[in-house]
Amino acid sequence: LSPIGAPCGPESLAAPGSALLWEALPVVQRFSVRRQHPHVAELTPPEREAESALQHAEQLLAELDPAADTGDRDEHISRAIPFLRQALASGSMDTSEAAVEVLLLIFRAAGASFAWPVVQALALCNGFPRHLAALAAQLLLLLPRWPARDETTLRGLCHSVAVASPVAMVLACLDLVPRSFPTDAEEVLSFGWLLEPLCEHLAPAVRPGDSVVALADFVSDSRERALIARGTEGEVREVDEDGDVSIRFHGHPKRQWLFRRHANVICHVGAIVDALPCAVTLLCDDLGGPPECAA
């Protein structure tokens, strides 16, 4: 399910290369999600209570029209969220994931009016579902108004969403570039909120004993310089107090030094580096870079 309640939906709300506004998101059709109910006999007592709480929330939301901005809808949502919190806090994996999906539906349908109750509930999730991370990131970044936000709780949720599936999350954010908001937008989130927790994922620091590979041909910074060919692997032998790195590259008899400022020419062997240039694009958009930069 996508967070708009449409079965078999895509992992991203936007088509690649297209900008998306909150007001242009598909309308939520229902608050229910398709799920496989766990076998009660296999659940612990707290998990059974959590599953019961989720079912209670589902009953409260079952007959509501998500698009109807009415007092009755909001009352039912207010009553359902505490049950969803309980489902997240102590539920099984299946129960917790279903609760996250329902909360994302509420977030999309109700917007800023229920943003904080939803964020506070989602923050209870012990390990954000990987397959929902990209969608959650897009909803967080598209919401045009965040009145009186609690930054500690919100940063905690952004961290949980980002580390759940770093590359998928970054690529989903890229679908939103270039972003634009209405003139009355209030304290929108920058991409940096979701990128900051990923520094070690996208550009992890090297340590002695790490295996690294050259991303491009380069000349080392040793006194006796050596040409290191792209694709050459090596082992980090030393990292000095300035962050300069000594590496023993395969095919070279001596260790080669690489200054910290040139460290962008190496990465860990097997590292996923595709998302790093995407992250740079997102930060450019945060700074108000020209649209062609993002393109």
Secondary structure as UniProt FT lines:
FT   TURN            3..4
FT   TURN            7..8
FT   TURN            16..17
FT   HELIX           22..24
FT   HELIX           40..42
FT   HELIX           45..61
FT   TURN            62..63
FT   TURN            66..67
FT   HELIX           71..90
FT   HELIX           93..110
FT   HELIX           111..114
FT   HELIX           115..122
FT   TURN            123..124
FT   HELIX           130..142
FT   TURN            147..148
FT   HELIX           151..164
FT   HELIX           166..174
FT   TURN            175..176
FT   TURN            183..184
FT   HELIX           192..195
FT   HELIX           196..198
FT   HELIX           199..202
FT   TURN            208..209
FT   STRAND          211..214
FT   STRAND          218..219
FT   STRAND          227..228
FT   TURN            230..231
FT   STRAND          233..239
FT   TURN            241..242
FT   STRAND          245..249
FT   TURN            250..251
FT   STRAND          256..258
FT   HELIX           260..265
FT   STRAND          266..268
FT   TURN            269..270
FT   HELIX           275..286
FT   TURN            287..288
FT   HELIX           291..294
//
